[in-house]
Amino acid sequence: MDLYARLEEAASYLRRHTDFAPRTGLILGTGLHGIVDDLQLHMRWDYSLLPHFPTTTVEGHNGALLMGHLAGEPVVVLDGRFHYYEGYSASELTFPTRVLCKLGIERLFISNVAGSTNPAYRAGSVVVVKDHINFQPDNPLRGANDNRLGLRFPDLLRAYDPNLRAAAARQLSHLKQPAHQGVYFGLQGPNLETPAEYRMIQRLGGDLVGMSTVPEVLVANHMGVPVLVTSLVSNECHDTDRLTPTTLEEVLAVAKTGGERMRALWLAMLAELVTERESGDEDT
Ligand code: HPA
């Protein structure tokens, strides 16, 4: 079965079960799961119930697709994402993202945690991604292109939507936080980087480094959906003479406190979308 047919099957499964029409899609990375508590839940499916979703052999929680209202906005949420380092191909791990796009979302918000190679970004801060450098070894667009999904050679000049970035910067300053905009350097992981690699990333123009996000951004752009990415800085790796080992516990602890900032940012942005739409409706 080709990609288009698999997507149709997954999307029509969801449509058969609900007529809920989400306008914004959300991918929750490490640190942002808490935003689910704010969701006025309409429907929830474990990924294992959904046609063609990646499966995992790891026991327990595999992730779920949720629909509901968040700050008044109808959203569809991927709570749990897949990574290349887990063994999935870039095409497999982006299938859930493509399903959200197929459902007709008007924009996609993506979150992640990342190391900062920019001395201005402190651990715990939120950075709006303005561009990326892709050093991941696989590309979800590799292989035969289906013109019904998008172009063979998608342009990436506006891969990170300027209007969404401006809206995020505006809300960050309302929240009295620095409105950093940086370049995300995508690597495959799962190991972190050597000091020489952190220096390379800095010299090549990366401000943030991480192991996710780039494949999802590529498929959303392929399907014409505007993207916002916000990164939570979990560890500082700009001064390589003073690096200390990064542990998962440390990353998760920072993600917990910093995650509250990201949650406040996303809720404010969603509320603004609703307000803008309502005032637009009144004008017409
Ligand atoms: N490198 C790569 N990925 C990461 C890092 C890092 O330092 N921190 C969080 N994710």
py3Dmol code that shows the C-alpha trace and the ligand (Angstrom):
import py3Dmol

protein = """\
ATOM      1  CA  MET A   1       0.000   0.000   0.000  1.00  0.00           C
ATOM      2  CA  ASP A   2       1.507   3.364  -0.935  1.00  0.00           C
ATOM      3  CA  LEU A   3       1.909   6.313   1.430  1.00  0.00           C
ATOM      4  CA  TYR A   4      -1.098   8.178   0.063  1.00  0.00           C
ATOM      5  CA  ALA A   5      -3.414   5.192   0.531  1.00  0.00           C
ATOM      6  CA  ARG A   6      -2.116   4.599   4.078  1.00  0.00           C
ATOM      7  CA  LEU A   7      -2.703   8.264   4.915  1.00  0.00           C
ATOM      8  CA  GLU A   8      -6.226   8.120   3.508  1.00  0.00           C
ATOM      9  CA  GLU A   9      -6.937   5.054   5.593  1.00  0.00           C
ATOM     10  CA  ALA A  10      -5.679   6.633   8.841  1.00  0.00           C
ATOM     11  CA  ALA A  11      -7.443   9.952   8.199  1.00  0.00           C
ATOM     12  CA  SER A  12     -10.736   8.310   7.215  1.00  0.00           C
ATOM     13  CA  TYR A  13     -10.580   6.082  10.317  1.00  0.00           C
ATOM     14  CA  LEU A  14     -10.445   9.252  12.437  1.00  0.00           C
ATOM     15  CA  ARG A  15     -13.165  10.974  10.416  1.00  0.00           C
ATOM     16  CA  ARG A  16     -15.419   7.932  10.778  1.00  0.00           C
ATOM     17  CA  HIS A  17     -15.144   8.232  14.553  1.00  0.00           C
ATOM     18  CA  THR A  18     -15.608  11.996  14.917  1.00  0.00           C
ATOM     19  CA  ASP A  19     -16.642  15.036  12.950  1.00  0.00           C
ATOM     20  CA  PHE A  20     -14.387  17.199  15.144  1.00  0.00           C
ATOM     21  CA  ALA A  21     -12.436  19.524  12.829  1.00  0.00           C
ATOM     22  CA  PRO A  22      -9.063  20.533  14.315  1.00  0.00           C
ATOM     23  CA  ARG A  23      -7.520  23.766  12.992  1.00  0.00           C
ATOM     24  CA  THR A  24      -4.119  23.546  14.714  1.00  0.00           C
ATOM     25  CA  GLY A  25      -1.878  20.499  15.144  1.00  0.00           C
ATOM     26  CA  LEU A  26       0.500  20.108  18.077  1.00  0.00           C
ATOM     27  CA  ILE A  27       3.460  17.769  18.498  1.00  0.00           C
ATOM     28  CA  LEU A  28       4.482  17.513  22.133  1.00  0.00           C
ATOM     29  CA  GLY A  29       8.162  16.880  22.701  1.00  0.00           C
ATOM     30  CA  THR A  30       9.868  16.280  26.022  1.00  0.00           C
ATOM     31  CA  GLY A  31       8.712  18.793  28.607  1.00  0.00           C
ATOM     32  CA  LEU A  32       5.413  19.806  27.079  1.00  0.00           C
ATOM     33  CA  HIS A  33       3.206  16.833  27.999  1.00  0.00           C
ATOM     34  CA  GLY A  34       1.753  18.953  30.827  1.00  0.00           C
ATOM     35  CA  ILE A  35      -0.235  21.023  28.340  1.00  0.00           C
ATOM     36  CA  VAL A  36      -2.548  18.004  27.974  1.00  0.00           C
ATOM     37  CA  ASP A  37      -3.991  18.967  31.394  1.00  0.00           C
ATOM     38  CA  ASP A  38      -5.326  22.174  29.814  1.00  0.00           C
ATOM     39  CA  LEU A  39      -7.049  20.276  27.009  1.00  0.00           C
ATOM     40  CA  GLN A  40     -10.831  20.073  26.946  1.00  0.00           C
ATOM     41  CA  LEU A  41     -10.676  16.521  25.652  1.00  0.00           C
ATOM     42  CA  HIS A  42     -13.040  15.411  22.906  1.00  0.00           C
ATOM     43  CA  MET A  43     -11.477  12.100  21.742  1.00  0.00           C
ATOM     44  CA  ARG A  44      -8.347  10.069  22.442  1.00  0.00           C
ATOM     45  CA  TRP A  45      -6.774   7.129  20.601  1.00  0.00           C
ATOM     46  CA  ASP A  46      -3.690   5.153  21.559  1.00  0.00           C
ATOM     47  CA  TYR A  47      -1.383   5.107  18.551  1.00  0.00           C
ATOM     48  CA  SER A  48      -1.691   1.319  18.569  1.00  0.00           C
ATOM     49  CA  LEU A  49      -5.366   1.677  17.547  1.00  0.00           C
ATOM     50  CA  LEU A  50      -4.664   3.837  14.523  1.00  0.00           C
ATOM     51  CA  PRO A  51      -4.042   2.347  11.067  1.00  0.00           C
ATOM     52  CA  HIS A  52      -0.384   2.357   9.962  1.00  0.00           C
ATOM     53  CA  PHE A  53       0.921   4.297  12.978  1.00  0.00           C
ATOM     54  CA  PRO A  54       4.439   3.221  13.988  1.00  0.00           C
ATOM     55  CA  THR A  55       4.456   0.613  16.712  1.00  0.00           C
ATOM     56  CA  THR A  56       7.029   0.090  19.376  1.00  0.00           C
ATOM     57  CA  THR A  57       8.283  -3.040  21.061  1.00  0.00           C
ATOM     58  CA  VAL A  58       8.930  -1.020  24.232  1.00  0.00           C
ATOM     59  CA  GLU A  59       6.379  -1.925  26.844  1.00  0.00           C
ATOM     60  CA  GLY A  60       3.893   0.582  28.196  1.00  0.00           C
ATOM     61  CA  HIS A  61       3.077   4.019  26.928  1.00  0.00           C
ATOM     62  CA  ASN A  62       3.504   4.379  23.200  1.00  0.00           C
ATOM     63  CA  GLY A  63       1.739   7.712  22.745  1.00  0.00           C
ATOM     64  CA  ALA A  64      -1.714   8.916  21.848  1.00  0.00           C
ATOM     65  CA  LEU A  65      -3.518  11.143  19.398  1.00  0.00           C
ATOM     66  CA  LEU A  66      -5.888  13.552  21.134  1.00  0.00           C
ATOM     67  CA  MET A  67      -8.529  15.956  19.879  1.00  0.00           C
ATOM     68  CA  GLY A  68     -10.121  18.747  21.849  1.00  0.00           C
ATOM     69  CA  HIS A  69     -10.099  22.461  22.604  1.00  0.00           C
ATOM     70  CA  LEU A  70      -7.054  24.209  23.985  1.00  0.00           C
ATOM     71  CA  ALA A  71      -7.548  27.860  24.968  1.00  0.00           C
ATOM     72  CA  GLY A  72     -10.685  27.701  22.786  1.00  0.00           C
ATOM     73  CA  GLU A  73      -8.826  26.481  19.678  1.00  0.00           C
ATOM     74  CA  PRO A  74      -9.829  23.112  18.153  1.00  0.00           C
ATOM     75  CA  VAL A  75      -6.582  21.112  18.145  1.00  0.00           C
ATOM     76  CA  VAL A  76      -5.244  17.674  17.323  1.00  0.00           C
ATOM     77  CA  VAL A  77      -2.314  16.591  19.465  1.00  0.00           C
ATOM     78  CA  LEU A  78       0.436  14.018  18.995  1.00  0.00           C
ATOM     79  CA  ASP A  79       1.316  13.215  22.591  1.00  0.00           C
ATOM     80  CA  GLY A  80       4.465  11.202  22.032  1.00  0.00           C
ATOM     81  CA  ARG A  81       6.746  11.296  19.023  1.00  0.00           C
ATOM     82  CA  PHE A  82       9.106   8.927  17.251  1.00  0.00           C
ATOM     83  CA  HIS A  83      12.816   9.488  16.615  1.00  0.00           C
ATOM     84  CA  TYR A  84      15.253   8.262  13.994  1.00  0.00           C
ATOM     85  CA  TYR A  85      17.576   6.968  16.740  1.00  0.00           C
ATOM     86  CA  GLU A  86      14.870   4.529  17.866  1.00  0.00           C
ATOM     87  CA  GLY A  87      15.286   2.723  14.561  1.00  0.00           C
ATOM     88  CA  TYR A  88      12.425   4.167  12.493  1.00  0.00           C
ATOM     89  CA  SER A  89      13.082   5.519   9.036  1.00  0.00           C
ATOM     90  CA  ALA A  90      12.406   9.241   8.585  1.00  0.00           C
ATOM     91  CA  SER A  91       9.406   8.307   6.461  1.00  0.00           C
ATOM     92  CA  GLU A  92       7.950   5.984   9.140  1.00  0.00           C
ATOM     93  CA  LEU A  93       8.438   8.405  12.015  1.00  0.00           C
ATOM     94  CA  THR A  94       6.709  11.262  10.171  1.00  0.00           C
ATOM     95  CA  PHE A  95       3.562   9.269   9.314  1.00  0.00           C
ATOM     96  CA  PRO A  96       1.591  10.683  12.304  1.00  0.00           C
ATOM     97  CA  THR A  97       2.622  14.231  11.312  1.00  0.00           C
ATOM     98  CA  ARG A  98       1.371  13.608   7.785  1.00  0.00           C
ATOM     99  CA  VAL A  99      -1.941  12.346   9.185  1.00  0.00           C
ATOM    100  CA  LEU A 100      -2.433  15.648  11.048  1.00  0.00           C
ATOM    101  CA  CYS A 101      -1.707  17.540   7.816  1.00  0.00           C
ATOM    102  CA  LYS A 102      -4.141  15.288   5.916  1.00  0.00           C
ATOM    103  CA  LEU A 103      -6.856  16.148   8.455  1.00  0.00           C
ATOM    104  CA  GLY A 104      -6.668  19.723   7.174  1.00  0.00           C
ATOM    105  CA  ILE A 105      -4.875  21.561   9.978  1.00  0.00           C
ATOM    106  CA  GLU A 106      -4.028  25.175   9.125  1.00  0.00           C
ATOM    107  CA  ARG A 107      -0.772  25.245  11.121  1.00  0.00           C
ATOM    108  CA  LEU A 108       1.479  22.929  13.124  1.00  0.00           C
ATOM    109  CA  PHE A 109       3.230  23.706  16.428  1.00  0.00           C
ATOM    110  CA  ILE A 110       6.203  21.481  17.299  1.00  0.00           C
ATOM    111  CA  SER A 111       8.175  21.426  20.547  1.00  0.00           C
ATOM    112  CA  ASN A 112      11.483  19.843  21.492  1.00  0.00           C
ATOM    113  CA  VAL A 113      14.321  20.062  23.985  1.00  0.00           C
ATOM    114  CA  ALA A 114      17.719  21.048  22.678  1.00  0.00           C
ATOM    115  CA  GLY A 115      21.238  21.890  23.713  1.00  0.00           C
ATOM    116  CA  SER A 116      22.287  25.512  23.218  1.00  0.00           C
ATOM    117  CA  THR A 117      25.500  26.380  21.385  1.00  0.00           C
ATOM    118  CA  ASN A 118      24.625  30.087  21.602  1.00  0.00           C
ATOM    119  CA  PRO A 119      25.923  31.764  24.806  1.00  0.00           C
ATOM    120  CA  ALA A 120      22.854  34.030  24.918  1.00  0.00           C
ATOM    121  CA  TYR A 121      20.528  31.038  25.498  1.00  0.00           C
ATOM    122  CA  ARG A 122      20.423  29.890  29.106  1.00  0.00           C
ATOM    123  CA  ALA A 123      19.161  26.516  30.276  1.00  0.00           C
ATOM    124  CA  GLY A 124      15.404  26.665  30.847  1.00  0.00           C
ATOM    125  CA  SER A 125      14.716  29.303  28.219  1.00  0.00           C
ATOM    126  CA  VAL A 126      12.413  28.965  25.246  1.00  0.00           C
ATOM    127  CA  VAL A 127      13.818  29.681  21.782  1.00  0.00           C
ATOM    128  CA  VAL A 128      11.773  30.131  18.596  1.00  0.00           C
ATOM    129  CA  VAL A 129      13.389  28.211  15.735  1.00  0.00           C
ATOM    130  CA  LYS A 130      13.866  30.392  12.640  1.00  0.00           C
ATOM    131  CA  ASP A 131      15.776  27.930  10.436  1.00  0.00           C
ATOM    132  CA  HIS A 132      17.580  24.609  10.503  1.00  0.00           C
ATOM    133  CA  ILE A 133      20.716  22.846   9.320  1.00  0.00           C
ATOM    134  CA  ASN A 134      19.964  19.215   8.560  1.00  0.00           C
ATOM    135  CA  PHE A 135      22.741  16.745   9.367  1.00  0.00           C
ATOM    136  CA  GLN A 136      20.398  13.805   9.825  1.00  0.00           C
ATOM    137  CA  PRO A 137      21.211  10.830   7.588  1.00  0.00           C
ATOM    138  CA  ASP A 138      17.697  10.094   6.308  1.00  0.00           C
ATOM    139  CA  ASN A 139      15.096  12.298   4.634  1.00  0.00           C
ATOM    140  CA  PRO A 140      11.347  11.597   4.846  1.00  0.00           C
ATOM    141  CA  LEU A 141      10.892  12.921   1.297  1.00  0.00           C
ATOM    142  CA  ARG A 142      13.311  10.376  -0.160  1.00  0.00           C
ATOM    143  CA  GLY A 143      11.796   7.975  -2.686  1.00  0.00           C
ATOM    144  CA  ALA A 144       9.056   8.367  -5.276  1.00  0.00           C
ATOM    145  CA  ASN A 145       7.180  11.633  -4.815  1.00  0.00           C
ATOM    146  CA  ASP A 146       3.383  11.654  -4.736  1.00  0.00           C
ATOM    147  CA  ASN A 147       2.280  14.925  -6.334  1.00  0.00           C
ATOM    148  CA  ARG A 148      -1.024  14.739  -4.444  1.00  0.00           C
ATOM    149  CA  LEU A 149       0.944  15.324  -1.241  1.00  0.00           C
ATOM    150  CA  GLY A 150       3.394  17.954  -2.419  1.00  0.00           C
ATOM    151  CA  LEU A 151       6.177  18.967  -4.741  1.00  0.00           C
ATOM    152  CA  ARG A 152       9.174  16.820  -5.640  1.00  0.00           C
ATOM    153  CA  PHE A 153      11.520  19.685  -4.724  1.00  0.00           C
ATOM    154  CA  PRO A 154       9.831  21.720  -1.964  1.00  0.00           C
ATOM    155  CA  ASP A 155      11.249  25.175  -1.348  1.00  0.00           C
ATOM    156  CA  LEU A 156      12.354  25.816   2.242  1.00  0.00           C
ATOM    157  CA  LEU A 157      12.790  29.603   2.316  1.00  0.00           C
ATOM    158  CA  ARG A 158       9.860  29.880   4.711  1.00  0.00           C
ATOM    159  CA  ALA A 159      10.175  26.488   6.384  1.00  0.00           C
ATOM    160  CA  TYR A 160       9.591  28.214   9.747  1.00  0.00           C
ATOM    161  CA  ASP A 161       6.588  30.446   9.109  1.00  0.00           C
ATOM    162  CA  PRO A 162       7.505  34.136   9.607  1.00  0.00           C
ATOM    163  CA  ASN A 163       4.005  35.108  10.805  1.00  0.00           C
ATOM    164  CA  LEU A 164       3.927  32.387  13.452  1.00  0.00           C
ATOM    165  CA  ARG A 165       7.439  33.347  14.567  1.00  0.00           C
ATOM    166  CA  ALA A 166       6.404  36.994  14.877  1.00  0.00           C
ATOM    167  CA  ALA A 167       3.340  35.969  16.906  1.00  0.00           C
ATOM    168  CA  ALA A 168       5.547  33.843  19.199  1.00  0.00           C
ATOM    169  CA  ALA A 169       8.019  36.702  19.692  1.00  0.00           C
ATOM    170  CA  ARG A 170       5.130  39.042  20.566  1.00  0.00           C
ATOM    171  CA  GLN A 171       3.731  36.625  23.138  1.00  0.00           C
ATOM    172  CA  LEU A 172       7.172  35.952  24.647  1.00  0.00           C
ATOM    173  CA  SER A 173       7.623  39.654  25.296  1.00  0.00           C
ATOM    174  CA  HIS A 174       4.131  39.838  26.843  1.00  0.00           C
ATOM    175  CA  LEU A 175       5.289  37.008  29.108  1.00  0.00           C
ATOM    176  CA  LYS A 176       8.430  39.045  29.933  1.00  0.00           C
ATOM    177  CA  GLN A 177      10.761  36.463  28.441  1.00  0.00           C
ATOM    178  CA  PRO A 178      13.591  36.915  25.945  1.00  0.00           C
ATOM    179  CA  ALA A 179      12.335  36.418  22.377  1.00  0.00           C
ATOM    180  CA  HIS A 180      15.338  34.491  21.014  1.00  0.00           C
ATOM    181  CA  GLN A 181      15.116  33.166  17.440  1.00  0.00           C
ATOM    182  CA  GLY A 182      17.749  30.604  16.507  1.00  0.00           C
ATOM    183  CA  VAL A 183      18.956  27.982  14.053  1.00  0.00           C
ATOM    184  CA  TYR A 184      18.310  24.313  14.979  1.00  0.00           C
ATOM    185  CA  PHE A 185      21.048  21.882  14.050  1.00  0.00           C
ATOM    186  CA  GLY A 186      19.539  18.425  13.523  1.00  0.00           C
ATOM    187  CA  LEU A 187      21.657  15.350  14.269  1.00  0.00           C
ATOM    188  CA  GLN A 188      20.675  11.688  14.479  1.00  0.00           C
ATOM    189  CA  GLY A 189      21.655  10.972  18.121  1.00  0.00           C
ATOM    190  CA  PRO A 190      21.219   9.132  20.398  1.00  0.00           C
ATOM    191  CA  ASN A 191      24.602  10.120  21.833  1.00  0.00           C
ATOM    192  CA  LEU A 192      25.166  13.727  22.710  1.00  0.00           C
ATOM    193  CA  GLU A 193      28.037  15.582  21.080  1.00  0.00           C
ATOM    194  CA  THR A 194      31.760  15.692  21.690  1.00  0.00           C
ATOM    195  CA  PRO A 195      33.261  19.100  22.564  1.00  0.00           C
ATOM    196  CA  ALA A 196      34.727  19.283  19.038  1.00  0.00           C
ATOM    197  CA  GLU A 197      31.284  18.596  17.565  1.00  0.00           C
ATOM    198  CA  TYR A 198      29.657  21.344  19.676  1.00  0.00           C
ATOM    199  CA  ARG A 199      32.336  23.752  18.387  1.00  0.00           C
ATOM    200  CA  MET A 200      31.677  22.635  14.813  1.00  0.00           C
ATOM    201  CA  ILE A 201      27.934  23.247  15.233  1.00  0.00           C
ATOM    202  CA  GLN A 202      28.654  26.737  16.585  1.00  0.00           C
ATOM    203  CA  ARG A 203      30.969  27.557  13.694  1.00  0.00           C
ATOM    204  CA  LEU A 204      28.541  26.261  11.089  1.00  0.00           C
ATOM    205  CA  GLY A 205      25.824  28.585  12.382  1.00  0.00           C
ATOM    206  CA  GLY A 206      23.801  26.393  14.746  1.00  0.00           C
ATOM    207  CA  ASP A 207      22.337  27.957  17.911  1.00  0.00           C
ATOM    208  CA  LEU A 208      20.527  24.823  19.107  1.00  0.00           C
ATOM    209  CA  VAL A 209      21.249  21.134  18.680  1.00  0.00           C
ATOM    210  CA  GLY A 210      18.825  18.246  18.874  1.00  0.00           C
ATOM    211  CA  MET A 211      17.786  14.835  17.570  1.00  0.00           C
ATOM    212  CA  SER A 212      14.217  15.370  16.371  1.00  0.00           C
ATOM    213  CA  THR A 213      11.946  17.905  14.623  1.00  0.00           C
ATOM    214  CA  VAL A 214      13.663  18.270  11.233  1.00  0.00           C
ATOM    215  CA  PRO A 215      11.787  15.323   9.621  1.00  0.00           C
ATOM    216  CA  GLU A 216       8.414  16.597  10.867  1.00  0.00           C
ATOM    217  CA  VAL A 217       9.186  20.108   9.590  1.00  0.00           C
ATOM    218  CA  LEU A 218      10.082  18.659   6.178  1.00  0.00           C
ATOM    219  CA  VAL A 219       6.832  16.710   5.733  1.00  0.00           C
ATOM    220  CA  ALA A 220       4.673  19.619   6.955  1.00  0.00           C
ATOM    221  CA  ASN A 221       6.392  21.895   4.440  1.00  0.00           C
ATOM    222  CA  HIS A 222       5.952  19.238   1.762  1.00  0.00           C
ATOM    223  CA  MET A 223       2.205  19.260   2.471  1.00  0.00           C
ATOM    224  CA  GLY A 224       1.998  23.067   2.612  1.00  0.00           C
ATOM    225  CA  VAL A 225       1.267  23.441   6.334  1.00  0.00           C
ATOM    226  CA  PRO A 226       2.882  26.445   8.121  1.00  0.00           C
ATOM    227  CA  VAL A 227       5.115  25.422  11.025  1.00  0.00           C
ATOM    228  CA  LEU A 228       6.114  26.915  14.372  1.00  0.00           C
ATOM    229  CA  VAL A 229       8.909  25.217  16.326  1.00  0.00           C
ATOM    230  CA  THR A 230       9.820  26.166  19.875  1.00  0.00           C
ATOM    231  CA  SER A 231      12.820  24.619  21.622  1.00  0.00           C
ATOM    232  CA  LEU A 232      13.404  24.380  25.307  1.00  0.00           C
ATOM    233  CA  VAL A 233      17.068  24.713  26.208  1.00  0.00           C
ATOM    234  CA  SER A 234      17.965  21.781  28.459  1.00  0.00           C
ATOM    235  CA  ASN A 235      21.748  22.158  28.531  1.00  0.00           C
ATOM    236  CA  GLU A 236      24.309  24.800  27.617  1.00  0.00           C
ATOM    237  CA  CYS A 237      27.122  23.637  25.333  1.00  0.00           C
ATOM    238  CA  HIS A 238      28.685  26.883  24.142  1.00  0.00           C
ATOM    239  CA  ASP A 239      31.750  27.011  26.340  1.00  0.00           C
ATOM    240  CA  THR A 240      33.343  23.657  25.575  1.00  0.00           C
ATOM    241  CA  ASP A 241      36.168  24.119  28.116  1.00  0.00           C
ATOM    242  CA  ARG A 242      33.593  24.142  30.896  1.00  0.00           C
ATOM    243  CA  LEU A 243      31.237  21.374  29.781  1.00  0.00           C
ATOM    244  CA  THR A 244      29.910  19.015  32.399  1.00  0.00           C
ATOM    245  CA  PRO A 245      28.238  15.699  31.517  1.00  0.00           C
ATOM    246  CA  THR A 246      24.585  15.984  30.494  1.00  0.00           C
ATOM    247  CA  THR A 247      22.309  13.390  32.065  1.00  0.00           C
ATOM    248  CA  LEU A 248      18.765  12.448  31.161  1.00  0.00           C
ATOM    249  CA  GLU A 249      17.695  13.398  34.712  1.00  0.00           C
ATOM    250  CA  GLU A 250      19.091  16.890  34.232  1.00  0.00           C
ATOM    251  CA  VAL A 251      17.382  17.295  30.860  1.00  0.00           C
ATOM    252  CA  LEU A 252      14.062  16.166  32.330  1.00  0.00           C
ATOM    253  CA  ALA A 253      14.387  18.459  35.374  1.00  0.00           C
ATOM    254  CA  VAL A 254      14.995  21.514  33.187  1.00  0.00           C
ATOM    255  CA  ALA A 255      12.244  20.380  30.833  1.00  0.00           C
ATOM    256  CA  LYS A 256       9.828  20.364  33.742  1.00  0.00           C
ATOM    257  CA  THR A 257      10.368  23.977  34.838  1.00  0.00           C
ATOM    258  CA  GLY A 258      11.035  25.361  31.356  1.00  0.00           C
ATOM    259  CA  GLY A 259       8.059  23.395  30.056  1.00  0.00           C
ATOM    260  CA  GLU A 260       5.779  25.672  32.054  1.00  0.00           C
ATOM    261  CA  ARG A 261       7.101  28.655  30.059  1.00  0.00           C
ATOM    262  CA  MET A 262       6.545  26.901  26.767  1.00  0.00           C
ATOM    263  CA  ARG A 263       3.052  25.882  27.853  1.00  0.00           C
ATOM    264  CA  ALA A 264       2.204  29.516  28.711  1.00  0.00           C
ATOM    265  CA  LEU A 265       3.532  30.611  25.301  1.00  0.00           C
ATOM    266  CA  TRP A 266       1.515  28.073  23.326  1.00  0.00           C
ATOM    267  CA  LEU A 267      -1.692  28.765  25.283  1.00  0.00           C
ATOM    268  CA  ALA A 268      -1.303  32.509  24.691  1.00  0.00           C
ATOM    269  CA  MET A 269      -0.715  31.937  20.973  1.00  0.00           C
ATOM    270  CA  LEU A 270      -3.752  29.658  20.634  1.00  0.00           C
ATOM    271  CA  ALA A 271      -5.930  32.134  22.531  1.00  0.00           C
ATOM    272  CA  GLU A 272      -4.741  34.884  20.189  1.00  0.00           C
ATOM    273  CA  LEU A 273      -5.655  32.797  17.129  1.00  0.00           C
ATOM    274  CA  VAL A 274      -9.189  32.350  18.480  1.00  0.00           C
ATOM    275  CA  THR A 275      -9.547  36.059  19.292  1.00  0.00           C
ATOM    276  CA  GLU A 276      -8.279  37.071  15.853  1.00  0.00           C
ATOM    277  CA  ARG A 277     -10.646  34.706  14.121  1.00  0.00           C
ATOM    278  CA  GLU A 278     -13.609  35.887  16.171  1.00  0.00           C
ATOM    279  CA  SER A 279     -12.892  39.553  15.503  1.00  0.00           C
ATOM    280  CA  GLY A 280     -12.350  38.694  11.811  1.00  0.00           C
ATOM    281  CA  ASP A 281     -15.758  37.004  11.704  1.00  0.00           C
ATOM    282  CA  GLU A 282     -17.396  40.100  13.187  1.00  0.00           C
ATOM    283  CA  ASP A 283     -15.790  42.290  10.502  1.00  0.00           C
ATOM    284  CA  THR A 284     -17.235  40.256   7.649  1.00  0.00           C
TER     285      THR A 284
END
"""
ligand_1 = """\
10
HPA
N 22.630 17.494 21.886
C 21.718 16.845 21.136
N 20.440 16.730 21.487
C 20.057 17.286 22.638
C 20.968 17.958 23.477
C 22.334 18.074 23.071
O 23.188 18.656 23.744
N 20.274 18.375 24.565
C 18.976 17.969 24.395
N 18.856 17.309 23.241
"""
view = py3Dmol.view(width=600, height=400)
view.addModel(protein, "pdb")
view.setStyle({"model": 0}, {"cartoon": {"style": "trace"}})
view.addModel(ligand_1, "xyz")
view.setStyle({"model": 1}, {"stick": {}})
view.zoomTo()
view.show()
